[in-house]
Amino acid sequence: LSAGVCCCCAALRPRYKRLVDNIFPEDPKDGLVKADMEKLTFYAVSAPEKLDRIGAYLAERLTRDVARHRYGYVLIAMEALDQLLMACHSQSIKPFVESFLHMVAKLLESGEPKLQVLGTNSFVKFANIEEDTPSYHRRYDFFVSRFSAMCHSRDPDPEVQNEIRIAGIRGIQGVVRKAVNDELRATIWEPQHMDKIVPSLLFNMQKIEDIDSRIGPPSSPTVGVKEENPSVLAENCFRELLGRATYGNMNNAVRPVFAHLDHHRLWDPNEFAVSCFKIIMYSIQAQYSHHVIQEILGHLDVRKRDSPRVRAGIIQVLLEAVAIAAKGSIGPTVLEVFNTLLKHLRISVDFELSDRRSSCESTTLSISSKESDERIVQNAIIQTIGFFGSNLPDYQRSEIMMFIMSKVPVLGTTSQSLDPSNLGDLGTRRIQIMLLRSLLMVTSGYKATTISNALPAPFLDPLLSPSLMEDSELRQLVLEILHNLIDRHDNRAKLRGIRIIPDVSDLKIKRDKISRQDVSFMKKHGQQLYRHIYLGCKEEDNVQKNFELLFTSLALTTIELANEEVVIDLVRLAIALQDIAIINEDNLPMFNRCGVMALVAAYLNFLSQMIAVPAFCQHVSKVIETRSVEAAYFLPETIFKDKSNLPKSLEKDETDLFFLTNKIAESLGGSGYNVERLSVPYVPQVTDEDRLSRRKSIVDTVSLQVDILSGCSIEDKVDNTEEITFEALKKAIDNNGLEEQEKEKRRLVIEKFQKAPFEEIAAQCETKANLLHDRLAQILELTIRPPPSPSGAMTMTAGHPHYHSVPVYEMKFPDLCVY
């Protein structure tokens, strides 16, 4: 009777329940009943409206079996669910999916590792199914939290731990794929989800042993490696996540990386941090690279008070990021990168100097350690600036060169962005050196079509200013930067070192015919280059490297920019440098004087062979041969290797040891050069840079210039009123017999300007200016008319009542106007 009742009850049960019950065998070891599973699948496809009920009933049975630890039936239920999911793709599948996800959640909540892995596998299969219509109410918050927790499994059994972590990573990968493909894909990119997903992946990536896969673009490891190693699987999941990020959610995916690195103190050492950001930069779309760089810069600002090694680690990460980003799109972040780095450069110098000032309260060891750490930060900043700048396109690199140069502080000015007022001389020098070092890296490899593009006036003037500083390292950096910009044919390596080159043709110098633009540049700015080379040779703290760089500067100028006019100017400059050593108005040490003489010998030897004038080459060779026998200390091979063999004095009458202007003029004139200007001694112009650079020799330079402009000595004043004629001018130009007299006049001028009161010097200059007006009037036989209106007149009262105004000069003879 009871059996009959049970049969009747069974017959009255809904068909879908009977079909579901039939797929479960009596012994779970026998597995799913395939024939009955086919019937259930056919029924579900034929009556899709029953899917939600089938799913609910299967979920009910699975919940009961999980509670009773009947894991065999749990496996059968999940297998049935998987087959139904793969077979049914109608709109009615949505309620069934909810039951399916509920069952997966039950498995993930259980403490049994096998059930967690089973639930994960089912979820991954579901994630790979493309649904016909989006689900607007479905959320994956629970699965994100649960899979992230599985990634941090601490099971005592290593194999089980590894299995659970792999399941968690695969689950996160499934969530990402499902959510990104969904219409509501923005949900997964919310910070509360990214703050769980990203650290979970990074936690497993830290365990990787082979870091080769991180260095380059994404790789495709084999399935076996992917399943066995959680680290490799996590890395590939991380790459996939970043590859799917878009403009709006890129930052949400990157920020948790900083939190993870901060929490686990992975900036020092920073190998893992570097590898992480290499993965990020290679995985994201190229046009979003600037987002990552902005985030790194922002984090650097946040951690600006941290230890030097932490800041250096962040800057090193930035270097690796910009090294990759510079090859693609870097967007509007170029100036922001440099501005932020320069700001942190200043902060680092502040920290270094503050540590030095507090040295009395700390041990010497700790202070030196702090300073060393800050130097690491500063070197990292310089390296990043230089590398980033050197990878930019030429048009952007020019702007960055101008930008960095505008940040170099100059003593005596307050308009610079990096205000040195609170740093003192030591801090200012540190910033100057570091900025010039970074600028040197930026200019490395820069090839401009014309020198005017490489050295525009707004850049040339501030660049040459540090070359007047009383610091040999600063001057060296400026010269090296100039070499980077001038050397367009990579000849600098062939000229390295200062020496007498026996045969310049062996160097195989590369050069092109000088262009019209370069000729125009030298006419406008050539005197600036000569002036800074001239003044650079007069510095007392010059060492061998300074002379080597000065020689290279002269040689590169000859190769890249020298036409006939420039050659004459360079010869005048070389003779003026020789006079520095012979006359020694600046009281230079004997080593410096011999170094200048060696520099002139090396350069004139190079120049004579470059222009290939036989008589010129013969004169230079003869002087060098004489020196090698009688005064080897005037040659670079001797003076820079054996400084002990220095002479006690230099005799001015030993003309065989010197390069003579008249013989050079004779040799060049015979080859068609215009040598008239060789008779005029070279004197550098005086600018405001001398005052700003605090040069000791400023008074001497001013006195020399006034001497040349006036054309007469201090004693030769108003009473010298002889008429200037053509014969007189010709006689003045021919100075072969007046060289000693001119040198004596210069000495008197220098002495006068050094010792005389300012009022006396001013009165004498005014008198000579008036005398110059008289002489000009005599030559041109001008009749100066009084101006129509006395309001615009500039009356001259120094004994010349008939001079009332200057407008006539300006109108008829603008080149002769001295006002």
Secondary structure, DSSP 8 states (H G I E B T S, - for coil): -HHHHHHHHHHHS-HHHHHHHHTS-SSGGG---HHHHHHHHHHHHH-GGGHHHHHHHHHHHHHHHHHTT-HHHHHHHHHHHHHHHHH--STTHHHHHHHHHHHHHHHHHSS-HHHHHHHHHHHHHHHT---SS--SS---HHHHHHHHHHHT---SSHHHHHHHHHHHHHHHHHHHHHHHHSTTGGGGGSHHHHHHHHHHHHHHHTT-S--HHHHSS-----HHHHHH-HHHHHHHHHHHHHHT--TTTHHHHHHHHHHHHHHTT-SSS-HHHHHHHHHHHHHS-GGGHHHHHHHHHHHHHHTTTS-HHHHHHHHHHHHHHHHHHTTS--GGGHHHHHHHHHHHHHHHHHHHHHHHHTGGGS-HHHHHHHHHHHHHHHHHHHHHHHHHHHTS-HHHHHHHHHHHHHHS--TT---SSS--TTTHHHHHHHHHHHHHHHHHHHHTT---SSHHHHS-HHHHHHHHGGGGSS-HHHHHHHHHHHHHHH-SSS-GGGG-S----S-GGGG--------HHHHHHHHHHHHHHHHHHHHHTT-TT--HHHHHHHHHHHHHHHHHH--HHHHHHHHHHHHHHHHHHHH-TT---HHHHHHHHHHHHHHHHHHHHHHT-HHHHHHHHHHHHHHHHH-GGGSHHHHTT-TT---S---TT-GGGS--HHHHHHHHHTTT---GGGGS-------HHHHHTT-TTHHHHHHHHHHHHH-S-SSS-TT------HHHHHHHH--TT-HHHHHHHHHHHHHHHHHS-HHHHHHHHHHHHHHHHHHHHHHHT------S-GGG-----SS-TT---SHHHHHH-GGG---
